Amino acid sequence: MSTSPFGTRRTRRWIPWLSIAVPTIGWLTFGLYPSLATVYYSFTNYTGLPGTPINFCGLCNYRNMFTSNYSQLSQAVVTTLEYVAGVTVLQIVIGLGLALLLQRRRFGYGLYRALIFMPQIFSVTIIGVLFSLLLDPSSGPAEKVYHSVLGSNSAFLGDSDLAIWLIVLINVWMFSGYTMLVYIAGLRRIPPEVYEAASLDGAGAIRRFFKITWPLLAPATTVNVFLTVMGSLGEYALILVLTQGQFHTQTLGMFMFNTAFGVNPDLGLGSMLAMVQFVFTAVIGGVLLWALRRREVSL
């Protein structure tokens, strides 16, 4: 029987199946099973504490959330929409601006792009702790600068009117580098001849941007907007590290986390919120993708 670096002909037949089996088992264990368990727990009053019974209660969690706890849910949805809108607009504008500045292959531009992209490789915990120290209202550098310039003090992440927007800026700082790289790839696909023809016709830089660059960047914009919105809708980790959902920063994801794993855990109610978040994200994602695809065709 002939052999090869991967064994005999008979054993080689099992290699593709083994390659498929390993990720499949991982997906079944850490993907499908938790998802099905979340659906089941959403119909129970299970607290999640060890030794507590799992009592099936049907639609009790859904009924309670949309009646007695509706104000909390609606506020979380509003905060989520504010957060998503702020992150998406700022990240697209800043990412596009950086891409226009750093698209060319000039000396040092690669280093600048790497530095801008670098915050994305750090963990959320590191970023959260870093900005918690910077924005500390008693001894942080930002407080000293704020006091020296304006002569007053600020609570920063402890200010209900300011905290959510500071988290928006931190999120944008973390992920603008990815948006920039997507736009740079889109800019490099635009033929230079198009710009040369527009220049010969007397089109200035601003007109070339709105008539050529922006329309031809429609696929890159679709990717950036969709990924940014989908990532922001489920955000809770950065908020958890910075404010734990306090000071008007409780998004839908943070509300779900606090309900399921907070001081008084209610895994059943938290699972129901996870289902609400799933439907909420699916609807917004579907409508957004449809609108962005139509925009590409129209441009």
N, C-alpha and C positions, 0 to 999 in steps of 0.2 A: 504494500500500500504506500503510495507516494505521500511525502510530507511537504510542508511549507512552513514559513515562519509563524503561521497561525495554526499549526497543527495539521492533522490529516484532512482529507476531503470530507470525511464524515463529520468531524468536529467543526469544520469551518461552516457547515450549514447552520449551526446553532449560534454563531457569533452575532448575526443581525438580530436574532430574537433576544439574546442576552442584552444587546445594546438598547433595545426597545424596552425590555423588562425593567431595567434599573430606574430610568426616569418615570416609567409608568407607575411603579410601586411608590416612588416618592410623591407623585402627583395624587395618587389615591389616598396616601396616608396624610399628607400635609396640605392637600388642596380640596379634593372632593369630600373626604370625610368631615373636615371642619365646616365646610359649606352646608352639607346636609344636617350636621349637628346644630348649626345656627338656625336653620329653618325649623327644626324640631323644638329647640329650646324656646323659640319665639312664641310657641303655643303652650308654654308651661310657666309656672311661677317659681322656677328653680333659682335659688340665690347664688349658686356656685360654690358655696362654702362646703368643706368636706363633711360628709355625714348627713347633710340635709336631703330630704326626699325630693324627688322630681314629680310634681303633680301636674298632670295635664289639665289646662283650664281653657282650651280653645282660643277664642279671640279676645280673652280678657285683657291682655297687654295692649292690643291694638285699640280696644274700646277705651281703656283708661288713658292712653296717651293722647287720643284725639278728643278727650272730654276734659278730665281733671288736669292733665299735664299739657294741654294744648298750648298754653302760653309759653312754656319752656321750649317746646318743639318749634313753634313759629319764630321765637327769638333766635334759636339756633340756626334755623334756615336763613333768616335775614342776615345774621352775622356771616354765615357761610357764603352767601351771595356777595356781600360786601368784600369779603376776603378774596374770593375768586376774581371779581371784577378788578380790584386793585392790583392783584398779582399779575393778571393777564395783560392788562393795559400797559403797566410799567415794564414788565419783562419783554413784551414785544417791542416797545419803543426803544428801550435801552439796548436790547439785543440787536435790533436792526441798526441802530446808530453805531454800535461797536463794530458790527460787520462791515458797514460802509467805510469806517476808518481803517480797519485792519485787514481788508480783503486782499490787498496786494502783497506780493512776495518780496518784501523789502527786508533789509538787515534789521534784526531785532523784533520784527513783527511776530515771529513765531514765539518768542519769549513772552511778549505781551499777551498773546492769545492763551498761552499756557497759564500765566498768572491769573487771568480773568476766569479761566475754566477751573482753576485749582480749588476754590471753595466747594465745588460739587463733590470732590473726592473725600472730604472730611465727613465724619459722622454727624448726625443731627445733635447728638449729645455734646460733642466738642463745640460745635457752633453755638448751641444754646448756653453752655457755661461761659464761653468767651463773651457773648453779648450781655449775659447777666452781670458779669464783672464790669464791662464797659459802661453799662447803663445803671449801675448801682446808684440809687438816689442819695446815698450818704457819703460814699467815698470813690465812686466811679469817675473816670476821666471826663465822660460826657457831662456829668453834673457840674464839675469844676468849670468846664468851658461854658456851659449854659449860664452858670451864676456870674461868671466874669463878664459875659457879653450882655446879658439881659438884667443882671442884678437881682434875679429871683431864683427860686428853686423849682424843680420839676420832679414828679414821681416817676416819669417815663413809663416803664411797664406796669406801674401801679396806678396809672391814670386811665380811667375808663374811656376817656375820649381819645386817648393817644395810643394805648397799648396795641390795638389791633392793627393800626397803620404802621407802627414800628415793626411788628412781626411781618407785615407785608413787605416792608423794605428789606428786612433780613432775608426773607425767602427769595426776593428778587436778586439780592446780592449773591445768594448761593447758586442760582440756576440760570442767570443771564448768560453765562459762558456757553451753556449748551445751546440756548437759543441763537447766540451769535454764530456758533459753528454751523448750525443748520442753514442760517441765512448766508454765510460765506459760501457754502456748497451751492446754494441757489444762485448767488451772484456769479459764480465762476461758470455756470452753465449758460449765461446770457452771452450770445455772440458779440464780440467787440465791434463787428461790422455794423450792428444796429445803432450803436452809439455814434459811430463815424458818420453814418448816413444822417442821423438826427442833427449832428453838429453842422454838417454841410447845409442843412435846411435852416440853420439859424436858431436851433433850439438851445436854450441855456441849461444850466445844471439843474435848476428846479423843475423846469418843464420836462427834461429827460427823465428825472426821477419819477414824476407822476404819470408820464405817458409811456415809459419803457420799463424802468426798474421795478416799480411797485406792481404793475400788472403781471410781469413775468416772474415775480416772486410769489405768485399766488399759491403754487404747490408747497413751497417752503412755509408760507404763512399758515396754510392749512395744518401742516404737521406741528408747527410751534403752538398755534392756538389750541389745537385739540389736546396735545400732550400737557400743556400748561393748565388748562381747565380741568382735565381729568385728574391730574396730580393734586391740584389745589382743593378739589371737592372733597377728597378723603383725608386732608391734612389734619393731623392731631399731634404727631410726635414733637414737632418744633414748639407748638403751643404748650404741650405738656411740660416740656423742659423749662420754658420761659415763664409761663403764668399759671399753668395747671388749669386753664379754662376760666380763670377769674378775670375781673375787670373788663367785662364785655368782650371776651375773647373765646367764648364757648361756641365753636362751630359744631356742625352736626356730628362730625367724627369725634370731636372732643366730648360732646354730650354722650355719645354712645360709649366711649371709653370710661368716662366717670361713672356712668350708670352701671356698667357691667363689672368694673374692677375698682370702684371708688371706696370710700369709707364704709358705706352701707351697700355692698354689692347686690345687684339684682341681675343675674345673668339672663333671665328670661326677658326682662324688659330691655336689657342691652342688646340681646339678639334681635328683638323686634325692631329696635332702632337701626341695627345693621341692615335689616331687610328694607326699612324705609330709605336708608341711605343708598342701598343698591338700586332700588327703583328710581330714586331721585337722580342718581348719577347716570343710569342707563337712559332715562328720558332726555336729560340735558345733553348727554353725549350723542345720542341719536339725532336729535334736532340740530345740534351744532354741526355735526359731520355733514348732514344733509344740506344745511345752509352754506357751509364752506365749499362743498362740492359744486353747488349751483353757482357760487361766486366765481369759482375757477372757470366754469363754462362761459359765464357772462363776460369775463375779462378776456 
